[in-house]
Amino acid sequence: MKLHSAIARFLDHARYERGLSPATVRSYRSDLAELERFAAEAQAAGSDEVDLEDVDLELLRQWQWAAAQAGLAATTLARRSASVRAFTSWATRTGLIRNDPAARLKSPKTGRHLPRVVAAEQMAELLDRAAERARSGDPGAVRDRAVLELLYATGVRVSELVGLDVDDVDLDRLTMRVTGKGDKQRTVPFGVPALGALVDYLRTARPVLAERGADAAGDALLLGTAGKRLGARTVYALVSRLLADYPGSGPRGPHTLRHTAATHLLDGGADLRAVQELLGHASLGTTQIYTHVSIDRLKQSYAQAHPRA
C-alpha cells in the first residue's frame, strides 16, 4: 500500500472510530504529511509515491534528526514521534505491515514547565472589571463576563465551553454537561457568581445576539456578534487581551484560566482526584502538575515570611 493512502485511512480511523478531537487529528495529519514529504525526497529521484513498507526505523530516525538540525523544539519532536508511533502501531495491528518500525523510535526528553497561574487577587480584579463593563448593557460585554466567569469557575477547555448548548446547563443545580476529548461527557459544577453572569447573559444578551443571526444561533449557548456559535478564537482574543494587563510570563489564552482554576482549588484544599474529575483528565499524573504549582507558591511564601528561610 502507498504511504499516502495508509495515512488517509489512519486519519479516518482516528476521527471516526476512535473519536479523537479535531486538534489531535490535525496534529496527526500535519506530522504525517511532513513524514511523507521527507520520505519522498529521500527515495530515488523521479518517484513521488512512497510505499508504506519503505518506512523503516532508519528513515524515521533520519526524519527526526533533520528536524532537530532545523531547530525544532524538543516538544515538537516528541509530538512527531508520538504521531508516527500511533500511525505505525495502527498499521501493524491492521496487517498493513508486519513489523512496527517506530516501536524503537525514541522521543527527546522535554522539560516540564509549570503553567502560568493568575493570583487570586488579580483574578478577582479581572472579573470585577468584566462585570463593570457588562453593566453598560452591551450584549458582547455581558457575554464576555459570562465566558470569563465560566472558564474560571469550571476550568473547562475553551473547545468545551464554546461547544455548550443551552440544554447542557442546569441553572437549578448549578452544573453543566461538558463533552471533552474523545467525546467523553462529564458534569461540571459552577458557583453563584458564574450563575449570576450566565443568567444575565441568557436574559438580556443572548436574545439580542440570536436575533442578529436569524436561525444561525441554533441551540448554542454562547453566541458571537453575528448571532452564530461563539468561536474559540474569539475567546482566545478576549482572554489574551485581558491578561496582557497582568504580570507573568507564558501563554495568555483561556488555558491559563484552566490552570488558575485548578491551582486555586488545590490551594483551597480540594482533593486531587476531584480536580482530576473536574478537568476531565484521563490520568491523575496530568493533574499532579498543579500540586507543583501550589508547592512552588508555598516555597515563595515561606522564603518571604520565615525568619530562617
Secondary structure, 3 states (H helix, E strand, C coil): CEHHHHHHHHHHHHHHHCCCCHHHHHHHHHHHHHHHHHHHHHCCCCCCCCEHHHCCHHHHHHHHHHHHHCCCCHHHHHHHHHHHHHHHHHHHHCCCCCCCCCCCCCCCCCCCCCCCCCCHHHHHHHHHHHHHHHCCCCHHHHHHHHHHHHHHHHCCCHHHHHCCEHHHEECCCCEEEEECHHHCEEEEECCHHHHHHHHHHHHHHHHHHHHHCCCCCCCECCECCCCCECCHHHHHHHHHHHHCCCCCCCCCCHHHHHHHHHHHHHHCCCCHHHHHHHHCCCCHHHHCHHHHHHHHHHHHHHHHHCCCC
